[in-house]
Amino acid sequence: MRLMRGLVFGTFSLLPALFAGIAAYFLLGGTTGEEWETWMYGPCYLIPGLIIGSSLFLGLREEGDNQQ
């Protein structure tokens, strides 16, 4: 159950992660039509990867015992 929940969390975080990466790219000074530079790895790969990875980790976390 944990693996399935983690995959669902990771899948649903793809679109917001991509939008966050695009926003970070333009906030850091990227423009359309520009040549690829090494500083673009952060906003293009690191930020979306961290968002997807953290949501996957949250889905894989062990839930505590639910006592009623």
mmCIF file of the N, C-alpha and C atoms, coordinates in Angstrom:
data_MODEL
# 
_entry.id   MODEL 
# 
loop_
_atom_site.group_PDB 
_atom_site.id 
_atom_site.type_symbol 
_atom_site.label_atom_id 
_atom_site.label_alt_id 
_atom_site.label_comp_id 
_atom_site.label_asym_id 
_atom_site.label_entity_id 
_atom_site.label_seq_id 
_atom_site.pdbx_PDB_ins_code 
_atom_site.Cartn_x 
_atom_site.Cartn_y 
_atom_site.Cartn_z 
_atom_site.occupancy 
_atom_site.B_iso_or_equiv 
_atom_site.pdbx_formal_charge 
_atom_site.auth_seq_id 
_atom_site.auth_comp_id 
_atom_site.auth_asym_id 
_atom_site.auth_atom_id 
_atom_site.pdbx_PDB_model_num 
ATOM 1   N N  . MET A 1 1  ? 0.817   -1.195 0.000   1.00 0.00 ? 1  MET A N  1 
ATOM 2   C CA . MET A 1 1  ? 0.000   0.000  0.000   1.00 0.00 ? 1  MET A CA 1 
ATOM 3   C C  . MET A 1 1  ? 0.864   1.264  0.000   1.00 0.00 ? 1  MET A C  1 
ATOM 4   N N  . ARG A 1 2  ? 1.980   1.216  0.736   1.00 0.00 ? 2  ARG A N  1 
ATOM 5   C CA . ARG A 1 2  ? 2.837   2.394  0.786   1.00 0.00 ? 2  ARG A CA 1 
ATOM 6   C C  . ARG A 1 2  ? 3.438   2.700  -0.576  1.00 0.00 ? 2  ARG A C  1 
ATOM 7   N N  . LEU A 1 3  ? 3.845   1.683  -1.289  1.00 0.00 ? 3  LEU A N  1 
ATOM 8   C CA . LEU A 1 3  ? 4.454   1.906  -2.603  1.00 0.00 ? 3  LEU A CA 1 
ATOM 9   C C  . LEU A 1 3  ? 3.451   2.530  -3.568  1.00 0.00 ? 3  LEU A C  1 
ATOM 10  N N  . MET A 1 4  ? 2.227   2.042  -3.559  1.00 0.00 ? 4  MET A N  1 
ATOM 11  C CA . MET A 1 4  ? 1.204   2.587  -4.455  1.00 0.00 ? 4  MET A CA 1 
ATOM 12  C C  . MET A 1 4  ? 0.885   4.035  -4.098  1.00 0.00 ? 4  MET A C  1 
ATOM 13  N N  . ARG A 1 5  ? 0.791   4.331  -2.807  1.00 0.00 ? 5  ARG A N  1 
ATOM 14  C CA . ARG A 1 5  ? 0.527   5.702  -2.382  1.00 0.00 ? 5  ARG A CA 1 
ATOM 15  C C  . ARG A 1 5  ? 1.690   6.612  -2.784  1.00 0.00 ? 5  ARG A C  1 
ATOM 16  N N  . GLY A 1 6  ? 2.919   6.141  -2.635  1.00 0.00 ? 6  GLY A N  1 
ATOM 17  C CA . GLY A 1 6  ? 4.080   6.927  -3.034  1.00 0.00 ? 6  GLY A CA 1 
ATOM 18  C C  . GLY A 1 6  ? 4.100   7.205  -4.520  1.00 0.00 ? 6  GLY A C  1 
ATOM 19  N N  . LEU A 1 7  ? 3.762   6.208  -5.323  1.00 0.00 ? 7  LEU A N  1 
ATOM 20  C CA . LEU A 1 7  ? 3.721   6.407  -6.776  1.00 0.00 ? 7  LEU A CA 1 
ATOM 21  C C  . LEU A 1 7  ? 2.616   7.380  -7.183  1.00 0.00 ? 7  LEU A C  1 
ATOM 22  N N  . VAL A 1 8  ? 1.482   7.307  -6.511  1.00 0.00 ? 8  VAL A N  1 
ATOM 23  C CA . VAL A 1 8  ? 0.391   8.242  -6.809  1.00 0.00 ? 8  VAL A CA 1 
ATOM 24  C C  . VAL A 1 8  ? 0.802   9.661  -6.446  1.00 0.00 ? 8  VAL A C  1 
ATOM 25  N N  . PHE A 1 9  ? 1.411   9.846  -5.270  1.00 0.00 ? 9  PHE A N  1 
ATOM 26  C CA . PHE A 1 9  ? 1.879   11.174 -4.870  1.00 0.00 ? 9  PHE A CA 1 
ATOM 27  C C  . PHE A 1 9  ? 2.904   11.707 -5.870  1.00 0.00 ? 9  PHE A C  1 
ATOM 28  N N  . GLY A 1 10 ? 3.843   10.868 -6.264  1.00 0.00 ? 10 GLY A N  1 
ATOM 29  C CA . GLY A 1 10 ? 4.859   11.279 -7.214  1.00 0.00 ? 10 GLY A CA 1 
ATOM 30  C C  . GLY A 1 10 ? 4.281   11.634 -8.569  1.00 0.00 ? 10 GLY A C  1 
ATOM 31  N N  . THR A 1 11 ? 3.303   10.850 -9.012  1.00 0.00 ? 11 THR A N  1 
ATOM 32  C CA . THR A 1 11 ? 2.670   11.108 -10.312 1.00 0.00 ? 11 THR A CA 1 
ATOM 33  C C  . THR A 1 11 ? 1.896   12.417 -10.309 1.00 0.00 ? 11 THR A C  1 
ATOM 34  N N  . PHE A 1 12 ? 1.146   12.673 -9.227  1.00 0.00 ? 12 PHE A N  1 
ATOM 35  C CA . PHE A 1 12 ? 0.355   13.898 -9.176  1.00 0.00 ? 12 PHE A CA 1 
ATOM 36  C C  . PHE A 1 12 ? 1.202   15.143 -8.940  1.00 0.00 ? 12 PHE A C  1 
ATOM 37  N N  . SER A 1 13 ? 2.446   14.972 -8.530  1.00 0.00 ? 13 SER A N  1 
ATOM 38  C CA . SER A 1 13 ? 3.299   16.142 -8.334  1.00 0.00 ? 13 SER A CA 1 
ATOM 39  C C  . SER A 1 13 ? 4.093   16.491 -9.592  1.00 0.00 ? 13 SER A C  1 
ATOM 40  N N  . LEU A 1 14 ? 3.964   15.722 -10.662 1.00 0.00 ? 14 LEU A N  1 
ATOM 41  C CA . LEU A 1 14 ? 4.704   16.015 -11.897 1.00 0.00 ? 14 LEU A CA 1 
ATOM 42  C C  . LEU A 1 14 ? 4.355   17.380 -12.482 1.00 0.00 ? 14 LEU A C  1 
ATOM 43  N N  . LEU A 1 15 ? 3.085   17.660 -12.642 1.00 0.00 ? 15 LEU A N  1 
ATOM 44  C CA . LEU A 1 15 ? 2.665   18.914 -13.270 1.00 0.00 ? 15 LEU A CA 1 
ATOM 45  C C  . LEU A 1 15 ? 3.047   20.133 -12.425 1.00 0.00 ? 15 LEU A C  1 
ATOM 46  N N  . PRO A 1 16 ? 2.762   20.154 -11.113 1.00 0.00 ? 16 PRO A N  1 
ATOM 47  C CA . PRO A 1 16 ? 3.224   21.309 -10.325 1.00 0.00 ? 16 PRO A CA 1 
ATOM 48  C C  . PRO A 1 16 ? 4.745   21.442 -10.309 1.00 0.00 ? 16 PRO A C  1 
ATOM 49  N N  . ALA A 1 17 ? 5.465   20.333 -10.339 1.00 0.00 ? 17 ALA A N  1 
ATOM 50  C CA . ALA A 1 17 ? 6.932   20.396 -10.347 1.00 0.00 ? 17 ALA A CA 1 
ATOM 51  C C  . ALA A 1 17 ? 7.435   21.009 -11.643 1.00 0.00 ? 17 ALA A C  1 
ATOM 52  N N  . LEU A 1 18 ? 6.820   20.655 -12.755 1.00 0.00 ? 18 LEU A N  1 
ATOM 53  C CA . LEU A 1 18 ? 7.228   21.236 -14.033 1.00 0.00 ? 18 LEU A CA 1 
ATOM 54  C C  . LEU A 1 18 ? 6.935   22.734 -14.093 1.00 0.00 ? 18 LEU A C  1 
ATOM 55  N N  . PHE A 1 19 ? 5.779   23.154 -13.562 1.00 0.00 ? 19 PHE A N  1 
ATOM 56  C CA . PHE A 1 19 ? 5.456   24.579 -13.516 1.00 0.00 ? 19 PHE A CA 1 
ATOM 57  C C  . PHE A 1 19 ? 6.417   25.333 -12.597 1.00 0.00 ? 19 PHE A C  1 
ATOM 58  N N  . ALA A 1 20 ? 6.791   24.728 -11.478 1.00 0.00 ? 20 ALA A N  1 
ATOM 59  C CA . ALA A 1 20 ? 7.753   25.364 -10.572 1.00 0.00 ? 20 ALA A CA 1 
ATOM 60  C C  . ALA A 1 20 ? 9.110   25.497 -11.249 1.00 0.00 ? 20 ALA A C  1 
ATOM 61  N N  . GLY A 1 21 ? 9.525   24.491 -12.011 1.00 0.00 ? 21 GLY A N  1 
ATOM 62  C CA . GLY A 1 21 ? 10.786  24.564 -12.738 1.00 0.00 ? 21 GLY A CA 1 
ATOM 63  C C  . GLY A 1 21 ? 10.771  25.643 -13.810 1.00 0.00 ? 21 GLY A C  1 
ATOM 64  N N  . ILE A 1 22 ? 9.668   25.755 -14.521 1.00 0.00 ? 22 ILE A N  1 
ATOM 65  C CA . ILE A 1 22 ? 9.553   26.794 -15.550 1.00 0.00 ? 22 ILE A CA 1 
ATOM 66  C C  . ILE A 1 22 ? 9.569   28.180 -14.905 1.00 0.00 ? 22 ILE A C  1 
ATOM 67  N N  . ALA A 1 23 ? 8.851   28.339 -13.803 1.00 0.00 ? 23 ALA A N  1 
ATOM 68  C CA . ALA A 1 23 ? 8.835   29.636 -13.114 1.00 0.00 ? 23 ALA A CA 1 
ATOM 69  C C  . ALA A 1 23 ? 10.228  29.983 -12.598 1.00 0.00 ? 23 ALA A C  1 
ATOM 70  N N  . ALA A 1 24 ? 10.941  29.018 -12.028 1.00 0.00 ? 24 ALA A N  1 
ATOM 71  C CA . ALA A 1 24 ? 12.293  29.272 -11.529 1.00 0.00 ? 24 ALA A CA 1 
ATOM 72  C C  . ALA A 1 24 ? 13.230  29.624 -12.675 1.00 0.00 ? 24 ALA A C  1 
ATOM 73  N N  . TYR A 1 25 ? 13.073  28.990 -13.797 1.00 0.00 ? 25 TYR A N  1 
ATOM 74  C CA . TYR A 1 25 ? 13.902  29.278 -14.970 1.00 0.00 ? 25 TYR A CA 1 
ATOM 75  C C  . TYR A 1 25 ? 13.763  30.743 -15.386 1.00 0.00 ? 25 TYR A C  1 
ATOM 76  N N  . PHE A 1 26 ? 12.524  31.218 -15.480 1.00 0.00 ? 26 PHE A N  1 
ATOM 77  C CA . PHE A 1 26 ? 12.321  32.595 -15.913 1.00 0.00 ? 26 PHE A CA 1 
ATOM 78  C C  . PHE A 1 26 ? 12.662  33.594 -14.810 1.00 0.00 ? 26 PHE A C  1 
ATOM 79  N N  . LEU A 1 27 ? 12.468  33.231 -13.545 1.00 0.00 ? 27 LEU A N  1 
ATOM 80  C CA . LEU A 1 27 ? 12.844  34.126 -12.453 1.00 0.00 ? 27 LEU A CA 1 
ATOM 81  C C  . LEU A 1 27 ? 14.356  34.290 -12.338 1.00 0.00 ? 27 LEU A C  1 
ATOM 82  N N  . LEU A 1 28 ? 15.102  33.262 -12.706 1.00 0.00 ? 28 LEU A N  1 
ATOM 83  C CA . LEU A 1 28 ? 16.558  33.336 -12.656 1.00 0.00 ? 28 LEU A CA 1 
ATOM 84  C C  . LEU A 1 28 ? 17.174  33.956 -13.905 1.00 0.00 ? 28 LEU A C  1 
ATOM 85  N N  . GLY A 1 29 ? 16.347  34.401 -14.835 1.00 0.00 ? 29 GLY A N  1 
ATOM 86  C CA . GLY A 1 29 ? 16.860  35.141 -15.981 1.00 0.00 ? 29 GLY A CA 1 
ATOM 87  C C  . GLY A 1 29 ? 16.904  34.376 -17.282 1.00 0.00 ? 29 GLY A C  1 
ATOM 88  N N  . GLY A 1 30 ? 16.298  33.214 -17.355 1.00 0.00 ? 30 GLY A N  1 
ATOM 89  C CA . GLY A 1 30 ? 16.276  32.474 -18.609 1.00 0.00 ? 30 GLY A CA 1 
ATOM 90  C C  . GLY A 1 30 ? 15.308  33.099 -19.597 1.00 0.00 ? 30 GLY A C  1 
ATOM 91  N N  . THR A 1 31 ? 15.647  33.028 -20.864 1.00 0.00 ? 31 THR A N  1 
ATOM 92  C CA . THR A 1 31 ? 14.763  33.547 -21.905 1.00 0.00 ? 31 THR A CA 1 
ATOM 93  C C  . THR A 1 31 ? 14.592  32.486 -22.973 1.00 0.00 ? 31 THR A C  1 
ATOM 94  N N  . THR A 1 32 ? 13.588  32.651 -23.790 1.00 0.00 ? 32 THR A N  1 
ATOM 95  C CA . THR A 1 32 ? 13.380  31.715 -24.886 1.00 0.00 ? 32 THR A CA 1 
ATOM 96  C C  . THR A 1 32 ? 14.354  32.040 -26.000 1.00 0.00 ? 32 THR A C  1 
ATOM 97  N N  . GLY A 1 33 ? 14.822  31.034 -26.703 1.00 0.00 ? 33 GLY A N  1 
ATOM 98  C CA . GLY A 1 33 ? 15.729  31.217 -27.814 1.00 0.00 ? 33 GLY A CA 1 
ATOM 99  C C  . GLY A 1 33 ? 17.187  31.347 -27.423 1.00 0.00 ? 33 GLY A C  1 
ATOM 100 N N  . GLU A 1 34 ? 17.477  31.143 -26.166 1.00 0.00 ? 34 GLU A N  1 
ATOM 101 C CA . GLU A 1 34 ? 18.846  31.266 -25.690 1.00 0.00 ? 34 GLU A CA 1 
ATOM 102 C C  . GLU A 1 34 ? 19.543  29.913 -25.756 1.00 0.00 ? 34 GLU A C  1 
ATOM 103 N N  . GLU A 1 35 ? 20.860  29.917 -25.896 1.00 0.00 ? 35 GLU A N  1 
ATOM 104 C CA . GLU A 1 35 ? 21.624  28.669 -25.899 1.00 0.00 ? 35 GLU A CA 1 
ATOM 105 C C  . GLU A 1 35 ? 21.616  28.035 -24.514 1.00 0.00 ? 35 GLU A C  1 
ATOM 106 N N  . TRP A 1 36 ? 21.725  26.725 -24.461 1.00 0.00 ? 36 TRP A N  1 
ATOM 107 C CA . TRP A 1 36 ? 21.739  25.981 -23.208 1.00 0.00 ? 36 TRP A CA 1 
ATOM 108 C C  . TRP A 1 36 ? 23.020  26.282 -22.451 1.00 0.00 ? 36 TRP A C  1 
ATOM 109 N N  . GLU A 1 37 ? 22.881  26.602 -21.168 1.00 0.00 ? 37 GLU A N  1 
ATOM 110 C CA . GLU A 1 37 ? 24.030  26.879 -20.326 1.00 0.00 ? 37 GLU A CA 1 
ATOM 111 C C  . GLU A 1 37 ? 23.980  25.982 -19.096 1.00 0.00 ? 37 GLU A C  1 
ATOM 112 N N  . THR A 1 38 ? 25.106  25.860 -18.403 1.00 0.00 ? 38 THR A N  1 
ATOM 113 C CA . THR A 1 38 ? 25.178  24.928 -17.274 1.00 0.00 ? 38 THR A CA 1 
ATOM 114 C C  . THR A 1 38 ? 24.359  25.385 -16.080 1.00 0.00 ? 38 THR A C  1 
ATOM 115 N N  . TRP A 1 39 ? 24.093  26.666 -15.904 1.00 0.00 ? 39 TRP A N  1 
ATOM 116 C CA . TRP A 1 39 ? 23.315  27.101 -14.752 1.00 0.00 ? 39 TRP A CA 1 
ATOM 117 C C  . TRP A 1 39 ? 21.860  26.663 -14.848 1.00 0.00 ? 39 TRP A C  1 
ATOM 118 N N  . MET A 1 40 ? 21.435  26.219 -16.011 1.00 0.00 ? 40 MET A N  1 
ATOM 119 C CA . MET A 1 40 ? 20.044  25.815 -16.198 1.00 0.00 ? 40 MET A CA 1 
ATOM 120 C C  . MET A 1 40 ? 19.725  24.461 -15.595 1.00 0.00 ? 40 MET A C  1 
ATOM 121 N N  . TYR A 1 41 ? 20.729  23.715 -15.151 1.00 0.00 ? 41 TYR A N  1 
ATOM 122 C CA . TYR A 1 41 ? 20.457  22.423 -14.537 1.00 0.00 ? 41 TYR A CA 1 
ATOM 123 C C  . TYR A 1 41 ? 19.649  22.572 -13.252 1.00 0.00 ? 41 TYR A C  1 
ATOM 124 N N  . GLY A 1 42 ? 19.880  23.626 -12.504 1.00 0.00 ? 42 GLY A N  1 
ATOM 125 C CA . GLY A 1 42 ? 19.156  23.849 -11.247 1.00 0.00 ? 42 GLY A CA 1 
ATOM 126 C C  . GLY A 1 42 ? 17.657  23.990 -11.454 1.00 0.00 ? 42 GLY A C  1 
ATOM 127 N N  . PRO A 1 43 ? 17.223  24.995 -12.221 1.00 0.00 ? 43 PRO A N  1 
ATOM 128 C CA . PRO A 1 43 ? 15.782  25.158 -12.379 1.00 0.00 ? 43 PRO A CA 1 
ATOM 129 C C  . PRO A 1 43 ? 15.132  24.088 -13.252 1.00 0.00 ? 43 PRO A C  1 
ATOM 130 N N  . CYS A 1 44 ? 15.889  23.500 -14.164 1.00 0.00 ? 44 CYS A N  1 
ATOM 131 C CA . CYS A 1 44 ? 15.273  22.546 -15.085 1.00 0.00 ? 44 CYS A CA 1 
ATOM 132 C C  . CYS A 1 44 ? 15.226  21.117 -14.546 1.00 0.00 ? 44 CYS A C  1 
ATOM 133 N N  . TYR A 1 45 ? 16.201  20.740 -13.733 1.00 0.00 ? 45 TYR A N  1 
ATOM 134 C CA . TYR A 1 45 ? 16.263  19.369 -13.247 1.00 0.00 ? 45 TYR A CA 1 
ATOM 135 C C  . TYR A 1 45 ? 16.191  19.265 -11.731 1.00 0.00 ? 45 TYR A C  1 
ATOM 136 N N  . LEU A 1 46 ? 16.894  20.133 -11.023 1.00 0.00 ? 46 LEU A N  1 
ATOM 137 C CA . LEU A 1 46 ? 17.002  20.009 -9.574  1.00 0.00 ? 46 LEU A CA 1 
ATOM 138 C C  . LEU A 1 46 ? 15.694  20.339 -8.866  1.00 0.00 ? 46 LEU A C  1 
ATOM 139 N N  . ILE A 1 47 ? 15.083  21.450 -9.193  1.00 0.00 ? 47 ILE A N  1 
ATOM 140 C CA . ILE A 1 47 ? 13.857  21.864 -8.512  1.00 0.00 ? 47 ILE A CA 1 
ATOM 141 C C  . ILE A 1 47 ? 12.717  20.875 -8.770  1.00 0.00 ? 47 ILE A C  1 
ATOM 142 N N  . PRO A 1 48 ? 12.401  20.504 -10.025 1.00 0.00 ? 48 PRO A N  1 
ATOM 143 C CA . PRO A 1 48 ? 11.348  19.502 -10.218 1.00 0.00 ? 48 PRO A CA 1 
ATOM 144 C C  . PRO A 1 48 ? 11.703  18.149 -9.598  1.00 0.00 ? 48 PRO A C  1 
ATOM 145 N N  . GLY A 1 49 ? 12.974  17.760 -9.658  1.00 0.00 ? 49 GLY A N  1 
ATOM 146 C CA . GLY A 1 49 ? 13.383  16.493 -9.062  1.00 0.00 ? 49 GLY A CA 1 
ATOM 147 C C  . GLY A 1 49 ? 13.192  16.467 -7.556  1.00 0.00 ? 49 GLY A C  1 
ATOM 148 N N  . LEU A 1 50 ? 13.506  17.575 -6.899  1.00 0.00 ? 50 LEU A N  1 
ATOM 149 C CA . LEU A 1 50 ? 13.309  17.647 -5.450  1.00 0.00 ? 50 LEU A CA 1 
ATOM 150 C C  . LEU A 1 50 ? 11.832  17.607 -5.079  1.00 0.00 ? 50 LEU A C  1 
ATOM 151 N N  . ILE A 1 51 ? 11.003  18.268 -5.854  1.00 0.00 ? 51 ILE A N  1 
ATOM 152 C CA . ILE A 1 51 ? 9.563   18.264 -5.567  1.00 0.00 ? 51 ILE A CA 1 
ATOM 153 C C  . ILE A 1 51 ? 8.987   16.870 -5.747  1.00 0.00 ? 51 ILE A C  1 
ATOM 154 N N  . ILE A 1 52 ? 9.312   16.212 -6.843  1.00 0.00 ? 52 ILE A N  1 
ATOM 155 C CA . ILE A 1 52 ? 8.794   14.872 -7.106  1.00 0.00 ? 52 ILE A CA 1 
ATOM 156 C C  . ILE A 1 52 ? 9.352   13.876 -6.095  1.00 0.00 ? 52 ILE A C  1 
ATOM 157 N N  . GLY A 1 53 ? 10.645  13.976 -5.803  1.00 0.00 ? 53 GLY A N  1 
ATOM 158 C CA . GLY A 1 53 ? 11.258  13.070 -4.839  1.00 0.00 ? 53 GLY A CA 1 
ATOM 159 C C  . GLY A 1 53 ? 10.701  13.229 -3.439  1.00 0.00 ? 53 GLY A C  1 
ATOM 160 N N  . SER A 1 54 ? 10.451  14.469 -3.024  1.00 0.00 ? 54 SER A N  1 
ATOM 161 C CA . SER A 1 54 ? 9.902   14.671 -1.681  1.00 0.00 ? 54 SER A CA 1 
ATOM 162 C C  . SER A 1 54 ? 8.465   14.182 -1.584  1.00 0.00 ? 54 SER A C  1 
ATOM 163 N N  . SER A 1 55 ? 7.666   14.356 -2.628  1.00 0.00 ? 55 SER A N  1 
ATOM 164 C CA . SER A 1 55 ? 6.301   13.843 -2.577  1.00 0.00 ? 55 SER A CA 1 
ATOM 165 C C  . SER A 1 55 ? 6.289   12.319 -2.618  1.00 0.00 ? 55 SER A C  1 
ATOM 166 N N  . LEU A 1 56 ? 7.217   11.723 -3.349  1.00 0.00 ? 56 LEU A N  1 
ATOM 167 C CA . LEU A 1 56 ? 7.345   10.267 -3.339  1.00 0.00 ? 56 LEU A CA 1 
ATOM 168 C C  . LEU A 1 56 ? 7.737   9.782  -1.948  1.00 0.00 ? 56 LEU A C  1 
ATOM 169 N N  . PHE A 1 57 ? 8.674   10.480 -1.313  1.00 0.00 ? 57 PHE A N  1 
ATOM 170 C CA . PHE A 1 57 ? 9.089   10.128 0.045   1.00 0.00 ? 57 PHE A CA 1 
ATOM 171 C C  . PHE A 1 57 ? 7.932   10.264 1.030   1.00 0.00 ? 57 PHE A C  1 
ATOM 172 N N  . LEU A 1 58 ? 7.111   11.318 0.885   1.00 0.00 ? 58 LEU A N  1 
ATOM 173 C CA . LEU A 1 58 ? 5.961   11.474 1.779   1.00 0.00 ? 58 LEU A CA 1 
ATOM 174 C C  . LEU A 1 58 ? 4.968   10.331 1.604   1.00 0.00 ? 58 LEU A C  1 
ATOM 175 N N  . GLY A 1 59 ? 4.809   9.850  0.399   1.00 0.00 ? 59 GLY A N  1 
ATOM 176 C CA . GLY A 1 59 ? 3.909   8.730  0.162   1.00 0.00 ? 59 GLY A CA 1 
ATOM 177 C C  . GLY A 1 59 ? 4.452   7.418  0.690   1.00 0.00 ? 59 GLY A C  1 
ATOM 178 N N  . LEU A 1 60 ? 5.762   7.272  0.740   1.00 0.00 ? 60 LEU A N  1 
ATOM 179 C CA . LEU A 1 60 ? 6.375   6.029  1.218   1.00 0.00 ? 60 LEU A CA 1 
ATOM 180 C C  . LEU A 1 60 ? 6.534   6.003  2.736   1.00 0.00 ? 60 LEU A C  1 
ATOM 181 N N  . ARG A 1 61 ? 6.296   7.119  3.399   1.00 0.00 ? 61 ARG A N  1 
ATOM 182 C CA . ARG A 1 61 ? 6.447   7.175  4.844   1.00 0.00 ? 61 ARG A CA 1 
ATOM 183 C C  . ARG A 1 61 ? 5.475   6.225  5.527   1.00 0.00 ? 61 ARG A C  1 
ATOM 184 N N  . GLU A 1 62 ? 5.912   5.706  6.641   1.00 0.00 ? 62 GLU A N  1 
ATOM 185 C CA . GLU A 1 62 ? 5.075   4.813  7.454   1.00 0.00 ? 62 GLU A CA 1 
ATOM 186 C C  . GLU A 1 62 ? 4.069   5.644  8.234   1.00 0.00 ? 62 GLU A C  1 
ATOM 187 N N  . GLU A 1 63 ? 2.815   5.225  8.191   1.00 0.00 ? 63 GLU A N  1 
ATOM 188 C CA . GLU A 1 63 ? 1.781   5.916  8.961   1.00 0.00 ? 63 GLU A CA 1 
ATOM 189 C C  . GLU A 1 63 ? 1.789   5.368  10.392  1.00 0.00 ? 63 GLU A C  1 
ATOM 190 N N  . GLY A 1 64 ? 1.470   6.250  11.311  1.00 0.00 ? 64 GLY A N  1 
ATOM 191 C CA . GLY A 1 64 ? 1.377   5.808  12.693  1.00 0.00 ? 64 GLY A CA 1 
ATOM 192 C C  . GLY A 1 64 ? 0.101   4.986  12.908  1.00 0.00 ? 64 GLY A C  1 
ATOM 193 N N  . ASP A 1 65 ? 0.010   4.360  14.059  1.00 0.00 ? 65 ASP A N  1 
ATOM 194 C CA . ASP A 1 65 ? -1.183  3.581  14.385  1.00 0.00 ? 65 ASP A CA 1 
ATOM 195 C C  . ASP A 1 65 ? -2.355  4.522  14.651  1.00 0.00 ? 65 ASP A C  1 
ATOM 196 N N  . ASN A 1 66 ? -3.473  4.217  14.041  1.00 0.00 ? 66 ASN A N  1 
ATOM 197 C CA . ASN A 1 66 ? -4.675  5.000  14.251  1.00 0.00 ? 66 ASN A CA 1 
ATOM 198 C C  . ASN A 1 66 ? -5.484  4.368  15.370  1.00 0.00 ? 66 ASN A C  1 
ATOM 199 N N  . GLN A 1 67 ? -5.510  5.046  16.504  1.00 0.00 ? 67 GLN A N  1 
ATOM 200 C CA . GLN A 1 67 ? -6.271  4.540  17.642  1.00 0.00 ? 67 GLN A CA 1 
ATOM 201 C C  . GLN A 1 67 ? -7.539  5.342  17.810  1.00 0.00 ? 67 GLN A C  1 
ATOM 202 N N  . GLN A 1 68 ? -8.614  4.633  18.093  1.00 0.00 ? 68 GLN A N  1 
ATOM 203 C CA . GLN A 1 68 ? -9.902  5.327  18.262  1.00 0.00 ? 68 GLN A CA 1 
ATOM 204 C C  . GLN A 1 68 ? -10.425 5.093  19.646  1.00 0.00 ? 68 GLN A C  1 
# 
